[in-house]
Amino acid sequence: MSNPVSGVLAALITPIDDRGRVDLNAFERVIQFVMDRGVDGVVIGGGTAEYPHFALDDRAALAAHAVQRLKGRGKVIASVGTSSIHSTLELARRAADAGSDALLIPMPYFFRYQQQDLAAFCQEVCGSVSTPCFLYNLPSFTNPLDVETAVELLNTVPNLVGMKDSSGQTESLAPLAKARGNGGFSLFVGDDSLLYEALRAGWDGVVSGIACFVPELILAVYRSYRAGKVEEAAAWQAALDAVIDQI
């Protein structure tokens, strides 16, 4: 992967059968659905995928399945968050060995940690693989990353190439873009309602849960803005916000 990474990535759900087991056939159809509509890649095992529900074997298998299914047609980023450093390290190695283009690193959940603990956690996970890694700030469900902590990590950890921020905090958009400057790492918004504002602030793209069922709408916001059609992008964002309100 080259820096900076940009575009629309679909944050995939994890389809299950009526007994809660992973349904790989349905998973393949979801991948085919989003790729046929033009997204730039997929993210496996993130918040939209409800990752705490699934065993490491299932999650590693899903990452491997996605890599095999896409075969270079788009990026595969595997989220490797768990509640402990040990299981996160194991999943990170297995997802990297499966051929994932990058790893997405949420902070640990359940127990609360200080920022220096989260920094040490990220350094340990990134240091365990040579695969590019992204920070994942998901404060509704995991320990929150401060902007200062994220910037320090992004500027010092060699294979940390970007960040997905799902905080929904508009006040984080400008400081992170300013800290990034003209390059160095990629910034992806994880809150679909902030896509237009993130693009205006200079961010590189979106990891979108909404893209699982209306990828065309997410792509319309992104592509309109990138084409310089700012008013059109704002109108598409308004349509996207109406969908979010219905959900």
VOFIVO-561623 format. One record per residue: residue in one letter; x, y, z of N, C-alpha, C in turn. Coordinates in steps of 0.05 Angstrom, whole numbers, always signed. Layout:
<rs>
R  resn    n_c1    n_c2    n_c3   ca_c1   ca_c2   ca_c3    c_c1    c_c2    c_c3
R     a       X       Y       Z       X       Y       Z       X       Y       Z
...
</rs>
This chain:
<rs>
R  resn    n_c1    n_c2    n_c3   ca_c1   ca_c2   ca_c3    c_c1    c_c2    c_c3
R     m     +17     -24      +0      +0      +0      +0     +18     +25      +0
R     s     +11     +44     -16     +26     +69     -17     +12     +90      +0
R     n     +27    +110      +9     +17    +131     +25     +13    +156      +8
R     p      -8    +172     +14     -30    +165     +32     -51    +148     +17
R     v     -64    +131     +32     -86    +115     +23    -111    +132     +23
R     s    -129    +129      +3    -153    +145      +2    -176    +129     -10
R     g    -200    +141      -8    -223    +128     -21    -245    +120      -3
R     v    -262    +103     -13    -286     +93      +2    -282     +64      +8
R     l    -281     +57     +33    -278     +29     +42    -304     +22     +56
R     a    -315      -1     +49    -340     -11     +62    -333     -26     +87
R     a    -344     -18    +110    -341     -32    +135    -362     -55    +136
R     l    -353     -79    +131    -371    -101    +126    -384    -111    +152
R     i    -409    -120    +149    -422    -135    +170    -411    -163    +171
R     t    -417    -178    +192    -411    -206    +193    -437    -222    +192
R     p    -445    -233    +169    -470    -247    +166    -469    -273    +183
R     i    -491    -280    +195    -493    -304    +212    -519    -319    +205
R     d    -518    -345    +212    -542    -361    +208    -560    -359    +233
R     d    -582    -375    +234    -600    -372    +256    -590    -383    +282
R     r    -565    -395    +282    -553    -404    +306    -528    -387    +314
R     g    -525    -365    +300    -504    -346    +306    -477    -353    +294
R     r    -476    -373    +276    -451    -381    +264    -446    -364    +239
R     v    -420    -359    +233    -413    -343    +210    -423    -357    +184
R     d    -436    -340    +167    -446    -350    +142    -428    -341    +119
R     l    -409    -358    +111    -390    -349     +91    -402    -344     +63
R     n    -423    -359     +57    -436    -354     +31    -449    -326     +30
R     a    -462    -318     +52    -473    -291     +53    -451    -270     +54
R     f    -429    -277     +67    -406    -258     +68    -395    -253     +40
R     e    -393    -274     +24    -384    -271      -3    -403    -252     -19
R     r    -429    -256     -14    -448    -239     -29    -446    -210     -21
R     v    -441    -205      +5    -437    -177     +14    -412    -165      +0
R     i    -390    -180      +0    -366    -170     -14    -372    -164     -43
R     q    -385    -182     -56    -391    -179     -85    -409    -154     -89
R     f    -428    -150     -71    -446    -128     -73    -432    -101     -72
R     v    -414     -98     -52    -401     -72     -49    -380     -67     -71
R     m    -366     -89     -79    -345     -85     -99    -357     -80    -126
R     d    -380     -92    -133    -393     -87    -158    -402     -58    -161
R     r    -406     -45    -138    -415     -17    -139    -393      +3    -136
R     g    -368      -6    -136    -346     +12    -140    -330     +21    -116
R     v    -334      +9     -92    -318     +17     -69    -289      +9     -74
R     d    -271     +21     -59    -243     +16     -63    -232      -7     -46
R     g    -248     -17     -29    -239     -40     -13    -258     -45     +10
R     v    -250     -63     +28    -268     -71     +50    -252     -72     +76
R     v    -266     -68     +97    -255     -71    +124    -270     -93    +138
R     i    -255    -113    +148    -266    -136    +161    -263    -134    +191
R     g    -284    -141    +206    -281    -144    +235    -280    -119    +251
R     g    -292     -97    +240    -293     -72    +256    -319     -71    +272
R     g    -326     -47    +280    -350     -43    +296    -375     -52    +283
R     t    -378     -46    +257    -401     -55    +241    -403     -86    +241
R     a    -381     -99    +242    -380    -128    +242    -386    -141    +269
R     e    -389    -124    +290    -395    -134    +317    -374    -154    +327
R     y    -349    -146    +324    -327    -164    +328    -325    -178    +355
R     p    -335    -166    +377    -332    -181    +403    -348    -207    +404
R     h    -367    -211    +385    -383    -235    +385    -369    -260    +374
R     f    -346    -256    +361    -335    -278    +345    -308    -287    +355
R     a    -303    -313    +353    -277    -325    +361    -255    -316    +342
R     l    -230    -318    +352    -208    -311    +335    -206    -328    +310
R     d    -213    -353    +311    -212    -370    +288    -231    -360    +266
R     d    -255    -352    +275    -275    -341    +255    -265    -316    +243
R     r    -253    -298    +259    -245    -272    +249    -221    -275    +230
R     a    -202    -293    +237    -180    -298    +219    -189    -311    +193
R     a    -209    -328    +194    -219    -341    +170    -233    -321    +152
R     l    -248    -302    +164    -261    -281    +149    -241    -264    +134
R     a    -219    -257    +147    -199    -240    +134    -187    -256    +111
R     a    -180    -281    +115    -169    -297     +94    -188    -301     +71
R     h    -214    -304     +77    -234    -308     +57    -237    -282     +40
R     a    -236    -259     +53    -238    -234     +38    -214    -230     +20
R     v    -190    -236     +29    -166    -233     +13    -168    -251     -12
R     q    -177    -275      -8    -180    -294     -31    -201    -285     -50
R     r    -223    -274     -39    -246    -266     -55    -239    -242     -72
R     l    -225    -223     -61    -219    -198     -76    -196    -202     -96
R     k    -176    -217     -88    -154    -223    -106    -142    -198    -120
R     g    -137    -178    -103    -124    -154    -114    -143    -134    -126
R     r    -169    -139    -126    -188    -120    -138    -193     -96    -120
R     g    -187     -98     -95    -190     -77     -76    -175     -83     -50
R     k    -173     -63     -33    -158     -67      -8    -174     -84     +11
R     v    -161    -100     +27    -173    -114     +49    -158    -105     +74
R     i    -173     -92     +92    -162     -84    +118    -176     -99    +140
R     a    -161    -113    +156    -172    -130    +177    -169    -116    +204
R     s    -192    -113    +217    -192    -102    +244    -185    -124    +264
R     v    -167    -118    +283    -156    -139    +300    -161    -133    +330
R     g    -180    -117    +336    -186    -109    +363    -197    -132    +380
R     t    -188    -135    +404    -199    -153    +424    -198    -139    +451
R     s    -203    -154    +472    -202    -142    +499    -175    -144    +512
R     s    -156    -159    +499    -129    -162    +511    -107    -160    +491
R     i     -83    -154    +500     -60    -152    +482     -54    -179    +470
R     h     -57    -201    +485     -48    -227    +476     -65    -236    +452
R     s     -91    -234    +454    -108    -242    +432    -106    -223    +408
R     t    -102    -198    +414     -98    -179    +392     -72    -185    +376
R     l     -51    -192    +390     -26    -199    +377     -30    -224    +360
R     e     -44    -244    +370     -48    -268    +355     -64    -263    +330
R     l     -86    -247    +333    -103    -241    +310     -88    -224    +289
R     a     -72    -205    +299     -56    -189    +281     -38    -205    +263
R     r     -24    -224    +276      -5    -241    +261     -20    -259    +241
R     r     -43    -269    +249     -58    -287    +231     -70    -271    +208
R     a     -80    -248    +213     -91    -231    +191     -69    -222    +172
R     a     -46    -216    +183     -23    -208    +166     -14    -232    +149
R     d     -12    -255    +161      -4    -279    +146     -24    -287    +124
R     a     -49    -279    +128     -70    -286    +108     -68    -268     +84
R     g     -52    -247     +86     -48    -229     +62     -64    -203     +63
R     s     -74    -196     +87     -88    -170     +89     -70    -147     +81
R     d     -81    -128     +67     -66    -105     +58     -57     -87     +82
R     a     -74     -87    +102     -68     -71    +126     -84     -81    +149
R     l     -76     -73    +173     -91     -80    +198    -102     -55    +210
R     l    -126     -57    +221    -139     -36    +235    -139     -42    +265
R     i    -128     -24    +282    -123     -30    +310    -141     -13    +328
R     p    -164     -25    +337    -180     -11    +357    -166     -14    +384
R     m    -173      +4    +402    -162      +2    +429    -177     -21    +444
R     p    -165     -31    +466    -179     -51    +482    -205     -41    +493
R     y    -224     -59    +498    -249     -52    +509    -253     -65    +537
R     f    -274     -58    +550    -282     -67    +577    -267     -53    +599
R     f    -241     -58    +602    -226     -43    +623    -216     -16    +612
R     r    -213      +3    +630    -204     +30    +622    -175     +33    +626
R     y    -161     +47    +607    -133     +50    +608    -125     +79    +604
R     q    -101     +86    +613     -90    +113    +609     -79    +115    +581
R     q     -74    +139    +572     -64    +144    +544     -37    +130    +540
R     q     -19    +131    +560      +7    +118    +557      +4     +88    +554
R     d     -16     +76    +566     -21     +48    +563     -30     +42    +534
R     l     -48     +59    +524     -57     +55    +497     -35     +58    +476
R     a     -17     +77    +481      +6     +81    +464     +24     +56    +464
R     a     +29     +45    +487     +45     +21    +489     +32      -2    +475
R     f      +6      -4    +478     -10     -25    +465      -6     -23    +435
R     c     -10      +0    +424      -7      +4    +395     +21      -2    +385
R     q     +41      +7    +400     +68      +2    +392     +74     -28    +391
R     e     +64     -42    +411     +68     -71    +412     +55     -86    +389
R     v     +31     -78    +382     +16     -92    +360     +30     -85    +334
R     c     +35     -60    +329     +48     -53    +304     +76     -66    +301
R     g     +90     -68    +323    +117     -80    +323    +117    -110    +318
R     s     +93    -122    +321     +92    -152    +318     +89    -160    +289
R     v     +84    -141    +271     +79    -147    +242     +94    -127    +225
R     s     +98    -134    +200    +109    -115    +181     +88    -102    +164
R     t     +63    -112    +166     +41    -102    +151     +34     -73    +159
R     p     +26     -56    +141     +17     -29    +148      -7     -30    +168
R     c      -8     -11    +186     -29     -11    +206     -42     +16    +208
R     f     -68     +16    +215     -83     +40    +220     -93     +40    +249
R     l     -92     +63    +262    -106     +66    +287    -136     +67    +283
R     y    -151     +58    +303    -180     +59    +301    -191     +70    +327
R     n    -201     +95    +325    -212    +108    +349    -242    +104    +349
R     l    -251     +88    +368    -279     +80    +370    -289     +84    +399
R     p    -291    +109    +408    -295    +114    +437    -322    +106    +448
R     s    -342    +101    +431    -367     +92    +441    -365     +64    +453
R     f    -345     +48    +444    -343     +20    +452    -316     +12    +464
R     t    -296     +28    +459    -269     +22    +468    -256     +46    +482
R     n    -232     +42    +492    -218     +65    +504    -213     +86    +483
R     p    -219    +111    +489    -215    +133    +469    -186    +141    +467
R     l    -178    +147    +442    -151    +158    +437    -152    +188    +436
R     d    -136    +202    +451    -134    +231    +449    -120    +238    +422
R     v    -126    +261    +412    -113    +270    +387     -83    +271    +390
R     e     -73    +280    +413     -44    +282    +417     -31    +255    +417
R     t     -44    +235    +429     -33    +208    +429     -32    +197    +401
R     a     -54    +200    +387     -55    +190    +359     -33    +202    +342
R     v     -30    +229    +343     -10    +242    +327     +18    +233    +333
R     e     +24    +230    +359     +50    +221    +367     +56    +193    +356
R     l     +36    +175    +358     +40    +148    +347     +43    +149    +317
R     l     +27    +164    +303     +28    +165    +274     +54    +177    +264
R     n     +67    +193    +280     +92    +206    +272    +117    +190    +280
R     t    +113    +169    +296    +136    +155    +307    +137    +125    +301
R     v    +114    +112    +297    +113     +83    +292    +116     +79    +262
R     p    +137     +65    +253    +144     +63    +224    +122     +52    +207
R     n    +108     +31    +215     +88     +19    +197     +59     +28    +204
R     l     +57     +49    +220     +30     +61    +225     +25     +82    +204
R     v      +7     +76    +186      +4     +93    +162     -22    +110    +161
R     g     -38    +107    +182     -63    +123    +181     -81    +118    +205
R     m    -105    +130    +203    -123    +128    +225    -152    +129    +215
R     k    -169    +113    +227    -198    +115    +224    -209    +126    +250
R     d    -224    +148    +248    -235    +161    +271    -266    +159    +270
R     s    -277    +144    +290    -306    +141    +292    -317    +155    +316
R     s    -303    +175    +325    -312    +190    +349    -336    +207    +344
R     g    -340    +215    +319    -362    +233    +312    -357    +262    +322
R     q    -332    +268    +329    -326    +294    +339    -315    +312    +317
R     t    -331    +332    +309    -322    +349    +288    -297    +365    +296
R     e    -294    +370    +322    -271    +386    +331    -244    +372    +327
R     s    -245    +346    +321    -220    +331    +316    -211    +332    +287
R     l    -229    +340    +269    -223    +340    +241    -199    +358    +233
R     a    -201    +383    +241    -180    +402    +233    -153    +397    +247
R     p    -153    +391    +273    -127    +386    +286    -112    +362    +274
R     l    -126    +341    +268    -113    +317    +256    -103    +323    +228
R     a    -119    +338    +212    -110    +345    +185     -86    +364    +186
R     k     -86    +382    +205     -63    +401    +208     -38    +385    +216
R     a     -41    +366    +235     -18    +351    +244      -6    +334    +222
R     r     -24    +324    +204     -14    +308    +181      +0    +325    +161
R     g      -8    +349    +157      +5    +367    +137      +0    +357    +109
R     n     +21    +356     +93     +18    +349     +65     +22    +319     +59
R     g     +25    +303     +79     +29    +274     +75     +37    +261    +101
R     g     +47    +236     +98     +56    +222    +121     +37    +201    +131
R     f     +12    +207    +133      -8    +187    +141     -35    +194    +130
R     s     -52    +174    +129     -79    +177    +118    -100    +180    +140
R     l    -121    +196    +134    -142    +200    +153    -169    +192    +141
R     f    -182    +173    +154    -208    +163    +146    -229    +169    +168
R     v    -251    +180    +160    -273    +184    +178    -290    +159    +180
R     g    -298    +152    +204    -315    +128    +208    -343    +134    +215
R     d    -350    +160    +216    -378    +169    +221    -388    +180    +195
R     d    -407    +165    +182    -417    +173    +156    -428    +201    +155
R     s    -440    +210    +177    -452    +237    +178    -431    +259    +175
R     l    -405    +253    +179    -384    +273    +178    -368    +271    +152
R     l    -376    +255    +133    -360    +251    +109    -354    +278     +95
R     y    -375    +293     +89    -371    +318     +75    -352    +337     +90
R     e    -357    +340    +117    -340    +358    +133    -312    +348    +134
R     a    -308    +321    +135    -281    +310    +136    -266    +316    +110
R     l    -280    +313     +87    -267    +319     +61    -260    +349     +59
R     r    -277    +366     +69    -272    +394     +70    -247    +401     +87
R     a    -243    +385    +108    -221    +390    +126    -195    +378    +115
R     g    -197    +363     +92    -173    +352     +80    -168    +323     +85
R     w    -188    +309     +95    -185    +280    +101    -186    +264     +75
R     d    -177    +239     +77    -172    +223     +53    -195    +205     +44
R     g    -213    +199     +62    -235    +181     +54    -252    +173     +78
R     v    -266    +150     +74    -285    +141     +94    -284    +111     +96
R     v    -288    +100    +120    -293     +72    +124    -323     +71    +134
R     s    -340     +62    +116    -369     +67    +119    -385     +42    +123
R     g    -401     +42    +145    -420     +21    +149    -444     +23    +131
R     i    -452     +48    +125    -474     +53    +106    -468     +41     +79
R     a    -442     +40     +72    -434     +29     +46    -441      -1     +43
R     c    -449     -14     +65    -458     -42     +62    -484     -45     +48
R     f    -501     -24     +48    -527     -27     +34    -533      -4     +15
R     v    -521     +19     +17    -524     +40      -3    -496     +52     -10
R     p    -478     +36     -20    -452     +46     -27    -453     +69     -47
R     e    -473     +69     -64    -475     +90     -84    -477    +117     -71
R     l    -490    +119     -49    -494    +145     -35    -468    +155     -23
R     i    -453    +137     -11    -427    +145      +0    -408    +153     -23
R     l    -408    +138     -44    -391    +144     -67    -398    +170     -80
R     a    -424    +177     -80    -433    +202     -92    -422    +226     -77
R     v    -422    +225     -50    -411    +246     -34    -381    +249     -40
R     y    -367    +226     -39    -338    +226     -42    -330    +235     -70
R     r    -342    +223     -90    -333    +229    -118    -341    +257    -126
R     s    -364    +267    -118    -372    +295    -124    -352    +314    -112
R     y    -345    +310     -87    -326    +329     -75    -299    +328     -88
R     r    -289    +303     -94    -263    +301    -107    -263    +313    -135
R     a    -286    +314    -148    -288    +326    -175    -291    +356    -173
R     g    -291    +367    -149    -294    +396    -146    -323    +406    -146
R     k    -342    +387    -145    -371    +394    -145    -380    +396    -116
R     v    -372    +417    -103    -376    +419     -74    -406    +421     -67
R     e    -421    +436     -81    -450    +439     -75    -464    +412     -80
R     e    -456    +398    -101    -468    +372    -106    -461    +352     -84
R     a    -437    +353     -74    -428    +336     -52    -444    +342     -27
R     a    -449    +368     -22    -465    +375      +2    -494    +365      -1
R     a    -505    +366     -25    -532    +356     -29    -533    +326     -25
R     w    -513    +311     -34    -512    +282     -30    -509    +276      +0
R     q    -493    +293     +14    -490    +289     +43    -517    +292     +57
R     a    -533    +312     +48    -560    +316     +60    -577    +291     +56
R     a    -575    +279     +32    -590    +255     +27    -580    +232     +45
R     l    -554    +230     +48    -542    +210     +66    -551    +214     +95
R     d    -552    +239    +104    -561    +244    +131    -590    +236    +135
R     a    -607    +239    +114    -635    +230    +117    -637    +200    +120
R     v    -619    +185    +106    -618    +156    +109    -610    +149    +137
R     i    -589    +163    +147    -579    +157    +174    -601    +163    +195
R     d    -616    +184    +191    -638    +190    +209    -659    +167    +209
R     q    -665    +156    +186    -684    +134    +184    -674    +109    +199
R     i    -648    +104    +197    -636     +81    +211    -637     +85    +241
</rs>
